Each structure stands twice: as structure tokens, then as C-alpha cells.
Amino acid sequence: MSAGPNEAAQYGMVTACYFGIFMYRYRQGLIVTDRRAMVNIAVLFMLAQPLCRIAGGINGLFTFAALCMSSLIMFPSPQQDRQSREEREKKKKAQEERKKSKKKKS
């Protein structure tokens, strides 16, 4: 089962569009490229693309295109990253305060 040149070109176009949008958002500072981003890309191109190519046809291509778009949406932004870091710090401070208050009671 070999992919025809037309199918390979179609998947190549979807991939080129994905990386074009990714690079634009990266240059604008809208994407945090941390471990989560690398896992996202690896799963997309090492797992999802081959499975969609096995599914074949237009359904496989559209599924891959939809997965690419959802992958771009799932990348964390700097604002989301900052908010999650602040929330973790608040939780940590609250836990430390509870420990201190327990020690004072003892």
C-alpha cells in the first residue's frame, strides 16, 4: 500500500501550513515552546499523521488537518503559562501557611 504522489503532496501542504502558522505564532510570542509543545508536535507527526495516512482518502486527510488545527489551539500561551505558575505559587503559599498554623497550635 504505497501513497500516491497526490496524497503525499496533500499531506505535505497540510504540514507546510501547520509549520507556517506555528512559526508565525512563535515569532509573535504567542506560543510557549516547552516540554508540552514538543510532546504535542511529536504525537501529531509520529502518531496521528501515520494513522491518518493508513486511514487514507479524503477522510484521513481532513482528520489530519483537523488534528493540526487543534494542536495549534492547544499550545500554551505565555499568559496561560504565567497564570498557571501564579496559581501554583498561591497554592504552595497557602499550604505553607496551613503548616505554620498547625505548628503554632501544637
Secondary structure, DSSP 8 states (H G I E B T S, - for coil): ----HHHHHHHHHHHHHHHHHHHHHHHTT----SHHHHHHHHHIIIIIHHHHHHH-HHHHHHHHHHHHHHHHHHS--HHHHHHHHHHHHHHHHHHHHHHHHHHHH-
